[in-house]
Amino acid sequence: MPIGPFEKLRREVIDAGLCTRCGSCVGVCTAEVIEFADPLGRCLPILKDNEPCAKCAAMCVNGCSGQDVHFPTLAQFTHGSPSTDTRLGAVKSLYVGYAGDEEIRKAGASGGVLSAAAIYMLESGIVDGAIGLSPNASEPWKFEPRIARHRDEVLGCAQSKYSISPVNTILRQLEQEPKGFRAAMAAIPCQVHSIRKLQADGFPAACKITHILGSYCGNILHFDAVRGFLAKHRVKDYRQIARLEYRAGEWPGKMRVTLVDGRLLEMPKFYANYLIPFYMMRRCLLCTDLANEFADISGGDAWAPIYEERGKGFSLIMGRTERGRQVLDEMIREGRLTVEPIELEAAVGMHSHMLDFKKRGAFLRMDSLRLRHKPVPSYGYHPLTPAPFGRLAFEMLLRTIYAVCSWSLSQWAVARLPTGITGRIFEQARRRWKGLTASTKRKGFGTIQFEVEPPRLLQHERISPIEDHSRGVEKNEISERHVKA
Ligand SMILES: Cc1cc2nc3c(=O)[nH]c(=O)nc-3n(C[C@H](O)[C@H](O)[C@H](O)COP(=O)(O)OP(=O)(O)OC[C@H]3O[C@@H](n4cnc5c(N)ncnc54)[C@H](O)[C@@H]3O)c2cc1C
């Protein structure tokens, strides 16, 4: 018997542990029968009240970023050519810099560049709205996507939110916007993968997104990370949260919870990173995109001592498409961005640990799952160069650490360690670990070769690669296709 689209999604992605929680399946469901169950728990899509899945164009399957994310096809669609660098993706312009406007820089997670770009595009009429994540007014521990129309609203969305927030649910709201509406969208890589797949398929709401502002992303955390952080401060009820910030104050910032009684619970960002091995969404271990390769503009932290010493906030900035480069050029000309160009290898060096984690580690983890006949995502490329023995051994150790940290007992124990001690132990361990593993992780990484499959034919040949349309407006006109059943 044929199975409905959601049933296919459930079997091949959700139950297979491959859901990225990007939110697209909810955002594209024309029958509006898909929703997230337990958003502060495992946060997985389900069918509302077990309603039957309507006959439809199966966009929830076609646009899913969990299982089939063919990088060569996405590169062809986004850039009109294969990626220029297999580690970072296509790069047309590359800088370290920050927002020229001090208020925006301060509001941002690193240099405020993504918010500055959204504000610039809104103010100069390039887009009509800018999608970002802002706290829910009555439940401020939850973050929800919104379409900002003014500077203040964009600033209300600034900052990185490290807990699972299915941003692509916004597609439902975007669909209500008039034809010709143009939106910028801030998003992490898995969300972007889905948006590009949907655009390649001509899904109207996704085609309204003309500029993607992609942040680098190492991983995302389950909301339990916040519960664990509160437990450490002996706060049992997350509903005591009046404000939740992951990057408050001077770059690199602090994880900060403001409670309804006015108390502040804080931990420097690097200390709060102790939460990662305990609460990371496990699907992130299989993601191979750190640098948001299919965005128009990517931004990450400029992790290098010369910038870190200066504080205040520096971003690594990449113009990836012609459209992205053009926006950056205009912003630089108008003084909205202060930048200095850097070399590609310097950009790789700033994130060499996480790049190794994504571009080598994720493939090793997938190999291991395949051996055990477990499902893995398919990316259309893989490393040709075998990892050296030291890297394999390191991977085994890492996997053991993650496994132990995912035990409830470990999470219970770490939540009871005094705050100062946990942060310091973690930071010491992190520094030691980085020092000890640096040569293992770098060995062979610079020369790593990938086998890349040819791009697949885009489903609708009339949709040319978006790179052909300098502002993306034209694309809206030519590529929207009605997919409602
Ligand atoms: C989950 C996550 C993991 C990250 N991991 C890394 C990393 O490993 N290395 C690194 O260098 N950088 C990482 N970053 C990126 C970094 O934290 C900054 O976002 C980036 O440097 C851009 O800074 P900015 O000041 O220009 O952004 P801002 O001006 O603060 O703008 C950020 C924009 O992103 C949106 N946003 C925030 N959180 C999310 C989210 N969860 N999903 C979708 N949109 C969101 C905001 O609403 C805002 O519009 C991560 C970001 C996130 C969200």
Ligand as a Chemical Component Dictionary entry (heavy atoms), coordinates in Angstrom:
data_LIG
# 
_chem_comp.id                   LIG 
_chem_comp.type                 NON-POLYMER 
_chem_comp.pdbx_formal_charge   0 
_chem_comp.three_letter_code    LIG 
# 
loop_
_chem_comp_atom.comp_id 
_chem_comp_atom.atom_id 
_chem_comp_atom.alt_atom_id 
_chem_comp_atom.type_symbol 
_chem_comp_atom.charge 
_chem_comp_atom.model_Cartn_x 
_chem_comp_atom.model_Cartn_y 
_chem_comp_atom.model_Cartn_z 
_chem_comp_atom.pdbx_ordinal 
LIG C1  C1  C 0 23.327 27.275 16.886 1  
LIG C2  C2  C 0 24.510 28.100 16.476 2  
LIG C3  C3  C 0 25.786 27.552 16.511 3  
LIG C4  C4  C 0 26.891 28.315 16.117 4  
LIG N1  N1  N 0 28.138 27.749 16.107 5  
LIG C5  C5  C 0 29.198 28.484 15.712 6  
LIG C6  C6  C 0 30.512 27.933 15.684 7  
LIG O1  O1  O 0 30.704 26.764 16.010 8  
LIG N2  N2  N 0 31.538 28.727 15.270 9  
LIG C7  C7  C 0 31.322 30.022 14.896 10 
LIG O2  O2  O 0 32.273 30.718 14.518 11 
LIG N3  N3  N 0 30.097 30.558 14.897 12 
LIG C8  C8  C 0 29.042 29.830 15.296 13 
LIG N4  N4  N 0 27.788 30.379 15.306 14 
LIG C9  C9  C 0 27.622 31.728 14.737 15 
LIG C10 C10 C 0 27.916 32.840 15.720 16 
LIG O3  O3  O 0 27.386 32.551 16.990 17 
LIG C11 C11 C 0 27.280 34.144 15.201 18 
LIG O4  O4  O 0 25.927 33.930 14.937 19 
LIG C12 C12 C 0 27.909 34.607 13.949 20 
LIG O5  O5  O 0 29.235 34.906 14.233 21 
LIG C13 C13 C 0 27.213 35.856 13.385 22 
LIG O6  O6  O 0 27.354 36.876 14.312 23 
LIG P1  P1  P 0 26.665 38.274 14.083 24 
LIG O7  O7  O 0 27.035 39.136 15.250 25 
LIG O8  O8  O 0 26.967 38.754 12.713 26 
LIG O9  O9  O 0 25.136 37.864 14.143 27 
LIG P2  P2  P 0 23.921 38.688 14.730 28 
LIG O10 O10 O 0 23.978 40.093 14.246 29 
LIG O11 O11 O 0 23.813 38.444 16.189 30 
LIG O12 O12 O 0 22.718 37.982 13.962 31 
LIG C14 C14 C 0 22.448 36.626 14.156 32 
LIG C15 C15 C 0 21.192 36.300 13.395 33 
LIG O13 O13 O 0 21.006 34.882 13.438 34 
LIG C16 C16 C 0 19.708 34.591 13.940 35 
LIG N5  N5  N 0 19.791 33.372 14.734 36 
LIG C17 C17 C 0 20.288 33.239 15.972 37 
LIG N6  N6  N 0 20.196 31.976 16.379 38 
LIG C18 C18 C 0 19.621 31.292 15.386 39 
LIG C19 C19 C 0 19.238 29.942 15.222 40 
LIG N7  N7  N 0 19.418 29.045 16.191 41 
LIG N8  N8  N 0 18.661 29.578 14.065 42 
LIG C20 C20 C 0 18.461 30.494 13.082 43 
LIG N9  N9  N 0 18.797 31.794 13.181 44 
LIG C21 C21 C 0 19.368 32.179 14.321 45 
LIG C22 C22 C 0 19.345 35.784 14.785 46 
LIG O14 O14 O 0 17.934 35.909 14.932 47 
LIG C23 C23 C 0 19.958 36.928 14.012 48 
LIG O15 O15 O 0 19.090 37.347 13.008 49 
LIG C24 C24 C 0 26.691 29.651 15.709 50 
LIG C25 C25 C 0 25.403 30.199 15.688 51 
LIG C26 C26 C 0 24.313 29.432 16.065 52 
LIG C27 C27 C 0 22.936 30.041 16.036 53 
# 
loop_
_chem_comp_bond.comp_id 
_chem_comp_bond.atom_id_1 
_chem_comp_bond.atom_id_2 
_chem_comp_bond.value_order 
_chem_comp_bond.pdbx_ordinal 
LIG C1  C2  SING 1  
LIG C2  C3  SING 2  
LIG C2  C26 DOUB 3  
LIG C3  C4  DOUB 4  
LIG C4  N1  SING 5  
LIG C4  C24 SING 6  
LIG N1  C5  DOUB 7  
LIG C5  C6  SING 8  
LIG C5  C8  SING 9  
LIG C6  O1  DOUB 10 
LIG C6  N2  SING 11 
LIG N2  C7  SING 12 
LIG C7  O2  DOUB 13 
LIG C7  N3  SING 14 
LIG N3  C8  DOUB 15 
LIG C8  N4  SING 16 
LIG N4  C9  SING 17 
LIG N4  C24 SING 18 
LIG C9  C10 SING 19 
LIG C10 O3  SING 20 
LIG C10 C11 SING 21 
LIG C11 O4  SING 22 
LIG C11 C12 SING 23 
LIG C12 O5  SING 24 
LIG C12 C13 SING 25 
LIG C13 O6  SING 26 
LIG O6  P1  SING 27 
LIG P1  O7  DOUB 28 
LIG P1  O8  SING 29 
LIG P1  O9  SING 30 
LIG O9  P2  SING 31 
LIG P2  O10 DOUB 32 
LIG P2  O11 SING 33 
LIG P2  O12 SING 34 
LIG O12 C14 SING 35 
LIG C14 C15 SING 36 
LIG C15 O13 SING 37 
LIG C15 C23 SING 38 
LIG O13 C16 SING 39 
LIG C16 N5  SING 40 
LIG C16 C22 SING 41 
LIG N5  C17 SING 42 
LIG N5  C21 SING 43 
LIG C17 N6  DOUB 44 
LIG N6  C18 SING 45 
LIG C18 C19 SING 46 
LIG C18 C21 DOUB 47 
LIG C19 N7  SING 48 
LIG C19 N8  DOUB 49 
LIG N8  C20 SING 50 
LIG C20 N9  DOUB 51 
LIG N9  C21 SING 52 
LIG C22 O14 SING 53 
LIG C22 C23 SING 54 
LIG C23 O15 SING 55 
LIG C24 C25 DOUB 56 
LIG C25 C26 SING 57 
LIG C26 C27 SING 58 
# 
